[in-house]
Amino acid sequence: MRLLIFSGRLSTLLLLFGLTFMGCKQKMRMIKSPPHYNFSEVFTDKLELKIKEISGLAWDSEHKYFITHNDESGKIFFLDKETKLIAAEYSFAGKGDYEDVAIYKGVPYILRSDGMITKIIKDSAGVRGVEAGKIGLSGTNDFEAMYADTARKALIIICKNCKMDAKTAVSAFAFYPDSTGFVNNPVFTIDAAEVEKLAPHKTSKLQPSAAGIHPVLKKLFMISSASNLLVIADLDGNVESVFELGKKMFPQPEGLTFKPNGDMYISNEGVNTKSTILRFSYRP
């Protein structure tokens, strides 16, 4: 009799488990990949512990290596194109909140969170950093994303949180290395409300942590680590589409770069593990 009672309870438990599982399964959300990419086909490289707090990422097409840096150490790292092991490292400044790296005319530039840009110089004296310019905005301003726009002959930095921005606006500013330096009026403004409207899930305001121009599509790709989003816009910041970056694959996406053929690389800061660089092959 006890066996029969146990069996009845077991059947009930199995039924409840099945219904719960079915209910959970119905709530599962498919994560859509952006055009020309497949998030289910990813090549992952784990990085050395020296760059666990990886922040920016850039591909140097001339010298064929990846360039990156830690968030606070003031060091720049050159990574082997295949293994992603550190091939060389240099100190360019003291401790600070360094957020992104971009290459303009073959020269690396590092963005600090307060809008200061450091130019990395390599000559007979070695490798060193020289302040190239700092944006002259009043109030508290926080920047994490910078990319090179060769058509504008500028480096573009995008606000993460800027005093001048409303809740529905994200401003971008241009720095002209060869001429006037910073211009304190936005070169364009991103409509954060449009990002929220197109996002596949409820999210916070857009806070870009990395950005870059796609070399084939000529579109602006932006990553927001805070809201786990990939935003695609035209080169004037007009939002066209928004995609989710699943937290399992993208626990803390901080860097973005492309190879000339369109292959996309996204770096994740280490969260209770080593940092990673993810490669997604471009499909024409």
DRENPA-3360 file (N, C-alpha, C; in nm, 2 decimals, always signed):
BEGIN
1 = MRLLIFSG = +0.08/-0.12/+0.00/+0.00/+0.00/+0.00/+0.09/+0.13/+0.00 ~ +0.19/+0.12/+0.08/+0.28/+0.24/+0.09/+0.35/+0.26/-0.05 ~ +0.38/+0.16/-0.12/+0.44/+0.17/-0.25/+0.34/+0.23/-0.34 ~ +0.22/+0.20/-0.33/+0.12/+0.25/-0.42/+0.10/+0.40/-0.39 ~ +0.10/+0.44/-0.26/+0.09/+0.58/-0.23/+0.21/+0.66/-0.28 ~ +0.33/+0.60/-0.26/+0.45/+0.66/-0.30/+0.45/+0.68/-0.45 ~ +0.40/+0.58/-0.52/+0.39/+0.59/-0.67/+0.30/+0.70/-0.71 ~ +0.18/+0.71/-0.64/+0.09/+0.81/-0.68/+0.15/+0.95/-0.65;
9 = RLSTLLLL = +0.22/+0.97/-0.54/+0.29/+1.09/-0.51/+0.40/+1.12/-0.62 ~ +0.47/+1.02/-0.65/+0.58/+1.03/-0.75/+0.52/+1.08/-0.89 ~ +0.41/+1.02/-0.93/+0.34/+1.05/-1.05/+0.30/+1.20/-1.05 ~ +0.25/+1.24/-0.93/+0.20/+1.38/-0.92/+0.32/+1.47/-0.93 ~ +0.43/+1.44/-0.86/+0.55/+1.52/-0.87/+0.60/+1.53/-1.01 ~ +0.61/+1.42/-1.08/+0.66/+1.42/-1.22/+0.57/+1.50/-1.31 ~ +0.44/+1.49/-1.28/+0.34/+1.57/-1.36/+0.37/+1.72/-1.34 ~ +0.38/+1.76/-1.21/+0.40/+1.90/-1.17/+0.54/+1.94/-1.23;
17 = FGLTFMGC = +0.64/+1.86/-1.22/+0.77/+1.89/-1.28/+0.76/+1.92/-1.43 ~ +0.68/+1.83/-1.49/+0.66/+1.84/-1.64/+0.59/+1.97/-1.68 ~ +0.49/+2.00/-1.60/+0.41/+2.12/-1.63/+0.50/+2.24/-1.60 ~ +0.58/+2.24/-1.49/+0.67/+2.35/-1.46/+0.77/+2.37/-1.57 ~ +0.83/+2.25/-1.61/+0.93/+2.26/-1.72/+0.87/+2.31/-1.85 ~ +0.75/+2.27/-1.88/+0.68/+2.31/-2.00/+0.66/+2.46/-1.99 ~ +0.62/+2.51/-1.87/+0.59/+2.65/-1.85/+0.72/+2.73/-1.87 ~ +0.83/+2.68/-1.81/+0.96/+2.75/-1.82/+1.00/+2.75/-1.97;
25 = KQKMRMIK = +0.98/+2.64/-2.03/+1.02/+2.63/-2.17/+0.95/+2.73/-2.26 ~ +0.82/+2.75/-2.23/+0.74/+2.85/-2.30/+0.79/+2.99/-2.28 ~ +0.85/+3.01/-2.17/+0.90/+3.15/-2.13/+1.04/+3.18/-2.19 ~ +1.11/+3.07/-2.24/+1.24/+3.09/-2.29/+1.24/+3.18/-2.41 ~ +1.34/+3.27/-2.42/+1.34/+3.37/-2.53/+1.46/+3.34/-2.62 ~ +1.42/+3.33/-2.75/+1.53/+3.31/-2.85/+1.61/+3.44/-2.87 ~ +1.74/+3.43/-2.87/+1.83/+3.54/-2.89/+1.86/+3.55/-3.03 ~ +1.82/+3.65/-3.10/+1.84/+3.67/-3.24/+1.98/+3.72/-3.27;
33 = SPPHYNFS = +2.05/+3.67/-3.37/+2.18/+3.71/-3.42/+2.16/+3.83/-3.51 ~ +2.26/+3.92/-3.51/+2.25/+4.03/-3.61/+2.28/+3.98/-3.75 ~ +2.24/+4.05/-3.86/+2.26/+4.01/-3.99/+2.41/+3.98/-4.02 ~ +2.43/+3.87/-4.09/+2.57/+3.83/-4.14/+2.65/+3.76/-4.03 ~ +2.59/+3.73/-3.91/+2.66/+3.67/-3.80/+2.57/+3.56/-3.74 ~ +2.63/+3.47/-3.67/+2.55/+3.36/-3.60/+2.61/+3.35/-3.46 ~ +2.54/+3.39/-3.36/+2.59/+3.39/-3.22/+2.61/+3.24/-3.17 ~ +2.55/+3.15/-3.24/+2.57/+3.01/-3.19/+2.70/+2.95/-3.25;
41 = EVFTDKLE = +2.77/+3.02/-3.34/+2.90/+2.98/-3.39/+3.00/+3.08/-3.35 ~ +3.06/+3.05/-3.23/+3.16/+3.14/-3.17/+3.29/+3.07/-3.14 ~ +3.40/+3.15/-3.16/+3.53/+3.10/-3.13/+3.58/+3.18/-3.01 ~ +3.62/+3.11/-2.91/+3.65/+3.18/-2.78/+3.80/+3.16/-2.74 ~ +3.86/+3.27/-2.71/+4.00/+3.27/-2.65/+3.99/+3.32/-2.51 ~ +4.05/+3.24/-2.42/+4.06/+3.29/-2.28/+4.20/+3.36/-2.27 ~ +4.20/+3.48/-2.20/+4.31/+3.56/-2.19/+4.39/+3.54/-2.06 ~ +4.51/+3.59/-2.06/+4.60/+3.58/-1.94/+4.54/+3.67/-1.83;
49 = LKIKEISG = +4.57/+3.63/-1.71/+4.52/+3.70/-1.59/+4.56/+3.84/-1.58 ~ +4.68/+3.88/-1.65/+4.72/+4.02/-1.65/+4.61/+4.11/-1.71 ~ +4.53/+4.06/-1.80/+4.43/+4.14/-1.86/+4.29/+4.09/-1.83 ~ +4.27/+4.05/-1.70/+4.14/+4.00/-1.66/+4.04/+4.12/-1.67 ~ +4.09/+4.24/-1.64/+4.00/+4.36/-1.64/+4.01/+4.43/-1.78 ~ +4.01/+4.35/-1.89/+4.02/+4.40/-2.02/+3.91/+4.50/-2.04 ~ +3.94/+4.61/-2.11/+3.84/+4.72/-2.13/+3.82/+4.74/-2.28 ~ +3.92/+4.80/-2.35/+3.90/+4.82/-2.49/+3.97/+4.72/-2.57;
57 = LAWDSEHK = +3.94/+4.71/-2.70/+4.00/+4.62/-2.80/+4.00/+4.68/-2.93 ~ +4.12/+4.66/-3.00/+4.14/+4.71/-3.14/+4.22/+4.62/-3.22 ~ +4.19/+4.60/-3.35/+4.27/+4.52/-3.44/+4.36/+4.61/-3.52 ~ +4.49/+4.59/-3.51/+4.59/+4.66/-3.59/+4.61/+4.59/-3.72 ~ +4.55/+4.64/-3.83/+4.56/+4.57/-3.96/+4.70/+4.58/-4.02 ~ +4.78/+4.68/-3.98/+4.91/+4.70/-4.04/+5.01/+4.60/-3.98 ~ +5.01/+4.59/-3.84/+5.11/+4.51/-3.77/+5.05/+4.37/-3.74 ~ +4.92/+4.35/-3.76/+4.86/+4.22/-3.75/+4.86/+4.17/-3.60;
65 = YFITHNDE = +4.82/+4.25/-3.51/+4.80/+4.21/-3.37/+4.68/+4.29/-3.31 ~ +4.63/+4.23/-3.20/+4.53/+4.30/-3.13/+4.59/+4.39/-3.02 ~ +4.53/+4.50/-2.99/+4.57/+4.59/-2.89/+4.46/+4.60/-2.79 ~ +4.50/+4.60/-2.66/+4.41/+4.61/-2.55/+4.47/+4.67/-2.43 ~ +4.40/+4.69/-2.32/+4.45/+4.75/-2.20/+4.36/+4.71/-2.09 ~ +4.42/+4.72/-1.97/+4.34/+4.70/-1.85/+4.26/+4.82/-1.81 ~ +4.16/+4.81/-1.73/+4.07/+4.92/-1.70/+4.15/+5.03/-1.62 ~ +4.24/+4.98/-1.53/+4.29/+5.08/-1.43/+4.45/+5.08/-1.43;
73 = SGKIFFLD = +4.52/+5.00/-1.50/+4.66/+4.98/-1.48/+4.75/+5.08/-1.56 ~ +4.70/+5.15/-1.66/+4.78/+5.23/-1.74/+4.88/+5.16/-1.82 ~ +4.84/+5.04/-1.86/+4.93/+4.95/-1.95/+4.86/+4.92/-2.08 ~ +4.94/+4.91/-2.18/+4.88/+4.87/-2.31/+4.94/+4.73/-2.35 ~ +4.86/+4.64/-2.40/+4.91/+4.51/-2.44/+4.89/+4.48/-2.58 ~ +4.99/+4.41/-2.64/+4.98/+4.37/-2.78/+4.96/+4.22/-2.78 ~ +4.86/+4.17/-2.84/+4.82/+4.03/-2.84/+4.85/+3.96/-2.97 ~ +4.90/+3.84/-2.96/+4.93/+3.76/-3.08/+4.79/+3.73/-3.16;
81 = KETKLIAA = +4.80/+3.75/-3.29/+4.67/+3.74/-3.37/+4.61/+3.61/-3.36 ~ +4.68/+3.50/-3.33/+4.62/+3.36/-3.33/+4.59/+3.32/-3.19 ~ +4.70/+3.32/-3.10/+4.68/+3.27/-2.97/+4.62/+3.36/-2.87 ~ +4.62/+3.49/-2.90/+4.58/+3.60/-2.81/+4.66/+3.61/-2.68 ~ +4.78/+3.55/-2.68/+4.88/+3.56/-2.57/+4.94/+3.70/-2.58 ~ +4.99/+3.75/-2.47/+5.06/+3.88/-2.47/+5.19/+3.87/-2.54 ~ +5.21/+3.94/-2.65/+5.34/+3.95/-2.72/+5.43/+4.06/-2.66 ~ +5.36/+4.17/-2.62/+5.44/+4.28/-2.56/+5.35/+4.36/-2.47;
89 = EYSFAGKG = +5.40/+4.43/-2.37/+5.32/+4.52/-2.29/+5.41/+4.64/-2.25 ~ +5.34/+4.76/-2.24/+5.41/+4.88/-2.21/+5.33/+4.96/-2.11 ~ +5.39/+5.04/-2.02/+5.32/+5.14/-1.94/+5.31/+5.27/-2.02 ~ +5.19/+5.32/-2.03/+5.17/+5.45/-2.10/+5.13/+5.56/-2.00 ~ +5.09/+5.53/-1.88/+5.05/+5.63/-1.79/+5.03/+5.57/-1.65 ~ +5.01/+5.65/-1.55/+4.98/+5.60/-1.42/+4.84/+5.54/-1.41 ~ +4.80/+5.50/-1.29/+4.67/+5.44/-1.27/+4.56/+5.54/-1.31 ~ +4.45/+5.49/-1.36/+4.34/+5.57/-1.41/+4.23/+5.49/-1.46;
97 = DYEDVAIY = +4.12/+5.55/-1.49/+4.00/+5.47/-1.54/+4.00/+5.48/-1.69 ~ +4.08/+5.39/-1.75/+4.10/+5.38/-1.90/+3.99/+5.29/-1.96 ~ +3.92/+5.34/-2.06/+3.80/+5.26/-2.10/+3.80/+5.21/-2.24 ~ +3.87/+5.27/-2.34/+3.87/+5.21/-2.48/+4.00/+5.25/-2.55 ~ +4.02/+5.18/-2.66/+4.14/+5.20/-2.74/+4.09/+5.20/-2.89 ~ +4.15/+5.29/-2.97/+4.11/+5.30/-3.11/+4.24/+5.33/-3.19 ~ +4.25/+5.29/-3.31/+4.36/+5.32/-3.40/+4.33/+5.42/-3.51 ~ +4.40/+5.53/-3.51/+4.38/+5.63/-3.61/+4.51/+5.65/-3.69;
105 = KGVPYILR = +4.51/+5.63/-3.82/+4.63/+5.64/-3.90/+4.75/+5.56/-3.84 ~ +4.71/+5.44/-3.80/+4.82/+5.35/-3.75/+4.86/+5.37/-3.61 ~ +4.81/+5.48/-3.54/+4.85/+5.51/-3.41/+4.74/+5.48/-3.31 ~ +4.78/+5.41/-3.20/+4.68/+5.38/-3.09/+4.65/+5.50/-3.01 ~ +4.52/+5.52/-2.97/+4.48/+5.62/-2.88/+4.40/+5.55/-2.77 ~ +4.42/+5.60/-2.64/+4.34/+5.54/-2.53/+4.25/+5.65/-2.47 ~ +4.13/+5.61/-2.44/+4.03/+5.70/-2.38/+4.02/+5.67/-2.23 ~ +4.03/+5.78/-2.16/+4.00/+5.78/-2.02/+3.85/+5.82/-1.99;
113 = SDGMITKI = +3.80/+5.77/-1.88/+3.65/+5.79/-1.86/+3.61/+5.94/-1.85 ~ +3.70/+6.03/-1.82/+3.66/+6.17/-1.81/+3.68/+6.24/-1.94 ~ +3.70/+6.17/-2.05/+3.71/+6.23/-2.18/+3.85/+6.28/-2.22 ~ +3.95/+6.23/-2.15/+4.09/+6.26/-2.19/+4.14/+6.15/-2.28 ~ +4.21/+6.19/-2.39/+4.26/+6.09/-2.49/+4.42/+6.10/-2.48 ~ +4.48/+5.98/-2.47/+4.62/+5.96/-2.47/+4.67/+5.90/-2.60 ~ +4.77/+5.96/-2.66/+4.83/+5.91/-2.79/+4.95/+5.82/-2.75 ~ +4.95/+5.70/-2.81/+5.06/+5.61/-2.78/+5.17/+5.63/-2.89;
121 = IKDSAGVR = +5.29/+5.67/-2.84/+5.40/+5.70/-2.93/+5.51/+5.60/-2.92 ~ +5.55/+5.55/-3.03/+5.66/+5.45/-3.03/+5.78/+5.50/-3.12 ~ +5.89/+5.52/-3.05/+6.01/+5.57/-3.13/+6.14/+5.51/-3.07 ~ +6.25/+5.57/-3.10/+6.38/+5.52/-3.05/+6.39/+5.52/-2.90 ~ +6.31/+5.60/-2.83/+6.31/+5.61/-2.69/+6.22/+5.50/-2.62 ~ +6.14/+5.43/-2.70/+6.05/+5.33/-2.65/+5.91/+5.36/-2.68 ~ +5.82/+5.31/-2.59/+5.67/+5.33/-2.61/+5.63/+5.42/-2.49 ~ +5.55/+5.52/-2.51/+5.51/+5.61/-2.41/+5.37/+5.67/-2.45;
129 = GVEAGKIG = +5.30/+5.73/-2.35/+5.18/+5.80/-2.37/+5.19/+5.95/-2.36 ~ +5.13/+6.02/-2.45/+5.13/+6.16/-2.45/+4.98/+6.21/-2.45 ~ +4.94/+6.30/-2.36/+4.81/+6.35/-2.37/+4.78/+6.42/-2.50 ~ +4.68/+6.38/-2.57/+4.64/+6.44/-2.70/+4.53/+6.55/-2.68 ~ +4.45/+6.53/-2.58/+4.34/+6.63/-2.56/+4.24/+6.58/-2.46 ~ +4.16/+6.68/-2.41/+4.06/+6.64/-2.31/+3.94/+6.73/-2.34 ~ +3.82/+6.67/-2.35/+3.70/+6.74/-2.38/+3.67/+6.84/-2.27 ~ +3.62/+6.96/-2.32/+3.59/+7.07/-2.22/+3.45/+7.08/-2.18;
137 = LSGTNDFE = +3.39/+6.98/-2.13/+3.25/+6.99/-2.09/+3.24/+7.02/-1.94 ~ +3.14/+7.09/-1.90/+3.12/+7.12/-1.76/+3.04/+7.00/-1.69 ~ +3.05/+7.00/-1.56/+2.98/+6.89/-1.49/+3.05/+6.76/-1.50 ~ +2.98/+6.66/-1.44/+3.03/+6.52/-1.44/+3.00/+6.45/-1.57 ~ +3.10/+6.39/-1.64/+3.07/+6.32/-1.76/+3.16/+6.20/-1.77 ~ +3.10/+6.09/-1.82/+3.16/+5.96/-1.81/+3.15/+5.90/-1.96 ~ +3.27/+5.86/-2.01/+3.28/+5.80/-2.14/+3.34/+5.66/-2.13 ~ +3.29/+5.57/-2.22/+3.35/+5.44/-2.22/+3.38/+5.39/-2.37;
145 = AMYADTAR = +3.32/+5.46/-2.47/+3.34/+5.41/-2.61/+3.41/+5.51/-2.69 ~ +3.50/+5.46/-2.78/+3.57/+5.55/-2.87/+3.60/+5.47/-3.00 ~ +3.59/+5.53/-3.11/+3.62/+5.46/-3.24/+3.68/+5.56/-3.34 ~ +3.75/+5.51/-3.44/+3.80/+5.60/-3.54/+3.70/+5.61/-3.66 ~ +3.67/+5.73/-3.70/+3.59/+5.76/-3.82/+3.68/+5.83/-3.92 ~ +3.73/+5.75/-4.02/+3.82/+5.80/-4.12/+3.76/+5.90/-4.21 ~ +3.63/+5.89/-4.24/+3.56/+5.98/-4.33/+3.55/+6.12/-4.26 ~ +3.53/+6.12/-4.13/+3.53/+6.25/-4.06/+3.67/+6.30/-4.02;
153 = KALIIICK = +3.77/+6.21/-4.04/+3.91/+6.24/-4.00/+3.91/+6.27/-3.85 ~ +3.84/+6.18/-3.77/+3.82/+6.21/-3.63/+3.82/+6.08/-3.55 ~ +3.84/+6.09/-3.42/+3.81/+5.99/-3.32/+3.67/+6.04/-3.26 ~ +3.58/+5.94/-3.25/+3.45/+5.97/-3.19/+3.44/+5.91/-3.05 ~ +3.40/+5.99/-2.95/+3.38/+5.93/-2.82/+3.23/+5.95/-2.79 ~ +3.17/+5.85/-2.72/+3.03/+5.85/-2.70/+3.00/+5.85/-2.55 ~ +2.91/+5.93/-2.50/+2.88/+5.94/-2.36/+2.82/+5.81/-2.31 ~ +2.87/+5.77/-2.19/+2.80/+5.67/-2.11/+2.70/+5.74/-2.02;
161 = NCKMDAKT = +2.74/+5.84/-1.95/+2.66/+5.93/-1.87/+2.72/+6.07/-1.88 ~ +2.65/+6.16/-1.94/+2.69/+6.30/-1.95/+2.58/+6.39/-1.90 ~ +2.63/+6.50/-1.83/+2.54/+6.59/-1.76/+2.44/+6.65/-1.86 ~ +2.49/+6.68/-1.98/+2.41/+6.76/-2.08/+2.30/+6.67/-2.14 ~ +2.31/+6.54/-2.13/+2.21/+6.45/-2.20/+2.09/+6.44/-2.11 ~ +1.98/+6.43/-2.19/+1.85/+6.40/-2.12/+1.84/+6.25/-2.11 ~ +1.73/+6.20/-2.05/+1.71/+6.06/-2.03/+1.70/+5.99/-2.17 ~ +1.66/+6.06/-2.27/+1.64/+5.99/-2.40/+1.75/+6.03/-2.50;
169 = AVSAFAFY = +1.86/+6.08/-2.46/+1.96/+6.13/-2.55/+2.10/+6.07/-2.51 ~ +2.18/+6.04/-2.61/+2.32/+5.99/-2.58/+2.40/+6.07/-2.69 ~ +2.49/+6.16/-2.64/+2.57/+6.24/-2.72/+2.70/+6.18/-2.76 ~ +2.75/+6.21/-2.88/+2.88/+6.17/-2.93/+2.96/+6.30/-2.97 ~ +3.09/+6.29/-2.95/+3.17/+6.41/-2.97/+3.29/+6.37/-3.06 ~ +3.34/+6.46/-3.14/+3.45/+6.44/-3.23/+3.58/+6.50/-3.18 ~ +3.69/+6.42/-3.19/+3.82/+6.47/-3.16/+3.90/+6.46/-3.29 ~ +3.96/+6.57/-3.34/+4.03/+6.58/-3.47/+4.18/+6.58/-3.44;
177 = PDSTGFVN = +4.25/+6.46/-3.44/+4.39/+6.46/-3.41/+4.48/+6.54/-3.49 ~ +4.44/+6.57/-3.62/+4.53/+6.64/-3.71/+4.51/+6.79/-3.72 ~ +4.40/+6.83/-3.65/+4.37/+6.98/-3.66/+4.32/+7.04/-3.53 ~ +4.19/+7.05/-3.51/+4.13/+7.13/-3.41/+4.12/+7.06/-3.27 ~ +4.15/+6.94/-3.26/+4.13/+6.86/-3.14/+3.98/+6.84/-3.11 ~ +3.94/+6.86/-2.99/+3.80/+6.84/-2.95/+3.71/+6.96/-2.99 ~ +3.59/+6.92/-3.03/+3.48/+7.01/-3.05/+3.38/+6.98/-2.95 ~ +3.34/+7.08/-2.87/+3.25/+7.05/-2.75/+3.10/+7.04/-2.78;
185 = NPVFTIDA = +3.06/+7.06/-2.91/+2.93/+7.04/-2.95/+2.91/+6.90/-3.01 ~ +2.81/+6.83/-2.98/+2.80/+6.69/-3.03/+2.80/+6.68/-3.18 ~ +2.87/+6.58/-3.23/+2.88/+6.56/-3.37/+2.75/+6.49/-3.42 ~ +2.69/+6.41/-3.33/+2.55/+6.36/-3.35/+2.50/+6.31/-3.21 ~ +2.37/+6.29/-3.21/+2.30/+6.24/-3.09/+2.22/+6.12/-3.12 ~ +2.23/+6.02/-3.03/+2.16/+5.89/-3.04/+2.03/+5.90/-2.96 ~ +1.92/+5.85/-3.03/+1.79/+5.85/-2.96/+1.78/+5.73/-2.88 ~ +1.80/+5.74/-2.74/+1.80/+5.63/-2.65/+1.66/+5.57/-2.64;
193 = AEVEKLAP = +1.56/+5.65/-2.67/+1.42/+5.60/-2.66/+1.39/+5.50/-2.78 ~ +1.46/+5.53/-2.89/+1.44/+5.44/-3.01/+1.51/+5.31/-2.98 ~ +1.62/+5.31/-2.91/+1.69/+5.19/-2.87/+1.60/+5.11/-2.78 ~ +1.54/+5.17/-2.68/+1.45/+5.10/-2.59/+1.33/+5.05/-2.66 ~ +1.28/+5.12/-2.76/+1.16/+5.07/-2.84/+1.20/+4.95/-2.92 ~ +1.32/+4.94/-2.98/+1.36/+4.83/-3.07/+1.42/+4.72/-2.99 ~ +1.45/+4.74/-2.86/+1.52/+4.63/-2.79/+1.43/+4.51/-2.77 ~ +1.48/+4.39/-2.78/+1.40/+4.27/-2.77/+1.36/+4.24/-2.62;
201 = HKTSKLQP = +1.41/+4.31/-2.53/+1.37/+4.29/-2.39/+1.37/+4.43/-2.32 ~ +1.30/+4.44/-2.21/+1.30/+4.56/-2.13/+1.44/+4.59/-2.08 ~ +1.48/+4.72/-2.10/+1.62/+4.75/-2.07/+1.63/+4.89/-2.01 ~ +1.75/+4.92/-1.96/+1.78/+5.05/-1.91/+1.83/+5.14/-2.02 ~ +1.85/+5.27/-2.00/+1.90/+5.36/-2.10/+2.03/+5.31/-2.16 ~ +2.05/+5.33/-2.29/+2.17/+5.30/-2.36/+2.29/+5.36/-2.29 ~ +2.39/+5.28/-2.26/+2.52/+5.33/-2.20/+2.63/+5.26/-2.28 ~ +2.67/+5.31/-2.39/+2.77/+5.24/-2.47/+2.91/+5.22/-2.40;
209 = SAAGIHPV = +2.95/+5.09/-2.41/+3.08/+5.06/-2.35/+3.19/+5.03/-2.45 ~ +3.14/+5.02/-2.58/+3.24/+5.00/-2.69/+3.16/+5.03/-2.82 ~ +3.24/+5.07/-2.93/+3.18/+5.10/-3.05/+3.28/+5.09/-3.17 ~ +3.23/+5.07/-3.29/+3.32/+5.06/-3.40/+3.24/+5.07/-3.53 ~ +3.30/+5.11/-3.64/+3.24/+5.11/-3.77/+3.27/+4.98/-3.84 ~ +3.16/+4.92/-3.89/+3.18/+4.79/-3.96/+3.25/+4.82/-4.09 ~ +3.36/+4.75/-4.12/+3.43/+4.78/-4.24/+3.37/+4.75/-4.37 ~ +3.27/+4.65/-4.37/+3.20/+4.61/-4.49/+3.06/+4.68/-4.50;
217 = LKKLFMIS = +2.99/+4.68/-4.39/+2.85/+4.73/-4.40/+2.85/+4.88/-4.38 ~ +2.96/+4.94/-4.33/+2.96/+5.09/-4.31/+2.85/+5.13/-4.22 ~ +2.83/+5.06/-4.11/+2.74/+5.09/-4.01/+2.81/+5.10/-3.87 ~ +2.75/+5.18/-3.78/+2.81/+5.19/-3.65/+2.75/+5.08/-3.56 ~ +2.84/+5.00/-3.50/+2.80/+4.90/-3.40/+2.84/+4.95/-3.27 ~ +2.74/+4.94/-3.17/+2.77/+4.98/-3.03/+2.73/+4.87/-2.94 ~ +2.81/+4.85/-2.84/+2.78/+4.76/-2.73/+2.74/+4.83/-2.60 ~ +2.64/+4.79/-2.53/+2.61/+4.84/-2.40/+2.62/+4.73/-2.30;
225 = SASNLLVI = +2.72/+4.73/-2.22/+2.74/+4.62/-2.12/+2.63/+4.63/-2.02 ~ +2.59/+4.75/-1.98/+2.50/+4.76/-1.87/+2.36/+4.70/-1.90 ~ +2.32/+4.71/-2.03/+2.19/+4.66/-2.07/+2.20/+4.53/-2.16 ~ +2.33/+4.49/-2.18/+2.35/+4.37/-2.27/+2.29/+4.38/-2.40 ~ +2.32/+4.49/-2.47/+2.27/+4.51/-2.61/+2.37/+4.54/-2.71 ~ +2.34/+4.50/-2.83/+2.42/+4.54/-2.95/+2.33/+4.62/-3.03 ~ +2.37/+4.75/-3.06/+2.29/+4.85/-3.13/+2.36/+4.88/-3.26 ~ +2.28/+4.87/-3.37/+2.34/+4.90/-3.50/+2.27/+5.03/-3.55;
233 = ADLDGNVE = +2.35/+5.13/-3.60/+2.30/+5.26/-3.64/+2.38/+5.30/-3.77 ~ +2.33/+5.41/-3.83/+2.41/+5.46/-3.94/+2.52/+5.55/-3.88 ~ +2.60/+5.60/-3.96/+2.72/+5.68/-3.91/+2.69/+5.81/-3.85 ~ +2.56/+5.85/-3.85/+2.51/+5.97/-3.78/+2.44/+5.93/-3.66 ~ +2.44/+5.81/-3.62/+2.38/+5.77/-3.49/+2.23/+5.73/-3.50 ~ +2.18/+5.73/-3.62/+2.03/+5.69/-3.63/+2.02/+5.54/-3.61 ~ +1.95/+5.50/-3.51/+1.93/+5.36/-3.47/+1.85/+5.29/-3.57 ~ +1.90/+5.17/-3.62/+1.84/+5.09/-3.72/+1.79/+4.96/-3.66;
241 = SVFELGKK = +1.87/+4.89/-3.57/+1.83/+4.77/-3.51/+1.90/+4.74/-3.38 ~ +1.84/+4.66/-3.29/+1.89/+4.63/-3.16/+1.88/+4.48/-3.13 ~ +1.99/+4.42/-3.08/+2.00/+4.28/-3.05/+2.05/+4.26/-2.91 ~ +2.00/+4.15/-2.85/+2.03/+4.11/-2.72/+2.17/+4.04/-2.72 ~ +2.25/+4.07/-2.62/+2.37/+3.99/-2.59/+2.35/+3.91/-2.47 ~ +2.32/+3.78/-2.48/+2.29/+3.69/-2.37/+2.40/+3.69/-2.27 ~ +2.36/+3.70/-2.14/+2.46/+3.71/-2.03/+2.55/+3.59/-2.02 ~ +2.51/+3.48/-2.06/+2.60/+3.36/-2.05/+2.72/+3.37/-2.14;
249 = MFPQPEGL = +2.70/+3.42/-2.26/+2.81/+3.44/-2.36/+2.88/+3.57/-2.34 ~ +2.80/+3.67/-2.30/+2.85/+3.81/-2.28/+2.83/+3.85/-2.14 ~ +2.90/+3.80/-2.04/+2.88/+3.84/-1.90/+2.91/+3.99/-1.88 ~ +3.02/+4.04/-1.94/+3.05/+4.18/-1.93/+3.12/+4.23/-2.05 ~ +3.05/+4.26/-2.16/+3.12/+4.30/-2.29/+3.17/+4.44/-2.28 ~ +3.30/+4.46/-2.30/+3.36/+4.59/-2.29/+3.44/+4.63/-2.41 ~ +3.47/+4.54/-2.50/+3.55/+4.58/-2.62/+3.49/+4.53/-2.75 ~ +3.51/+4.60/-2.86/+3.46/+4.56/-2.99/+3.56/+4.61/-3.10;
257 = TFKPNGDM = +3.58/+4.51/-3.19/+3.66/+4.55/-3.30/+3.63/+4.46/-3.42 ~ +3.68/+4.50/-3.54/+3.65/+4.42/-3.66/+3.78/+4.40/-3.74 ~ +3.79/+4.29/-3.81/+3.89/+4.27/-3.91/+3.83/+4.33/-4.04 ~ +3.92/+4.36/-4.14/+3.87/+4.42/-4.27/+3.77/+4.33/-4.34 ~ +3.77/+4.20/-4.32/+3.67/+4.11/-4.39/+3.54/+4.11/-4.32 ~ +3.53/+4.18/-4.21/+3.40/+4.19/-4.13/+3.39/+4.10/-4.01 ~ +3.49/+4.01/-3.99/+3.49/+3.93/-3.87/+3.48/+4.02/-3.74 ~ +3.39/+3.99/-3.65/+3.36/+4.07/-3.53/+3.42/+4.01/-3.41;
265 = YISNEGVN = +3.49/+4.09/-3.33/+3.55/+4.04/-3.20/+3.50/+4.12/-3.09 ~ +3.45/+4.05/-2.99/+3.39/+4.12/-2.87/+3.47/+4.06/-2.74 ~ +3.52/+4.15/-2.66/+3.59/+4.11/-2.54/+3.50/+4.12/-2.42 ~ +3.52/+4.03/-2.33/+3.44/+4.03/-2.20/+3.54/+4.04/-2.08 ~ +3.52/+4.14/-2.00/+3.60/+4.14/-1.88/+3.57/+4.02/-1.79 ~ +3.68/+3.97/-1.72/+3.66/+3.85/-1.64/+3.57/+3.87/-1.53 ~ +3.47/+3.78/-1.52/+3.37/+3.79/-1.41/+3.38/+3.65/-1.34 ~ +3.46/+3.65/-1.23/+3.49/+3.53/-1.15/+3.56/+3.42/-1.24;
273 = TKSTILRF = +3.62/+3.47/-1.34/+3.70/+3.38/-1.43/+3.79/+3.46/-1.52 ~ +3.86/+3.40/-1.62/+3.94/+3.48/-1.71/+3.86/+3.56/-1.80 ~ +3.92/+3.67/-1.85/+3.85/+3.75/-1.96/+3.86/+3.67/-2.09 ~ +3.78/+3.71/-2.18/+3.77/+3.63/-2.31/+3.76/+3.73/-2.43 ~ +3.80/+3.68/-2.54/+3.77/+3.74/-2.67/+3.69/+3.65/-2.76 ~ +3.58/+3.69/-2.80/+3.49/+3.61/-2.88/+3.50/+3.65/-3.03 ~ +3.51/+3.55/-3.12/+3.52/+3.59/-3.26/+3.39/+3.53/-3.33 ~ +3.33/+3.62/-3.41/+3.21/+3.58/-3.49/+3.24/+3.61/-3.64;
281 = SYRP = +3.24/+3.50/-3.72/+3.28/+3.51/-3.86/+3.17/+3.59/-3.94 ~ +3.21/+3.68/-4.02/+3.12/+3.75/-4.11/+3.08/+3.67/-4.23 ~ +2.95/+3.67/-4.26/+2.89/+3.59/-4.37/+2.83/+3.69/-4.47 ~ +2.89/+3.71/-4.58/+2.84/+3.81/-4.68/+2.69/+3.78/-4.72;
% end
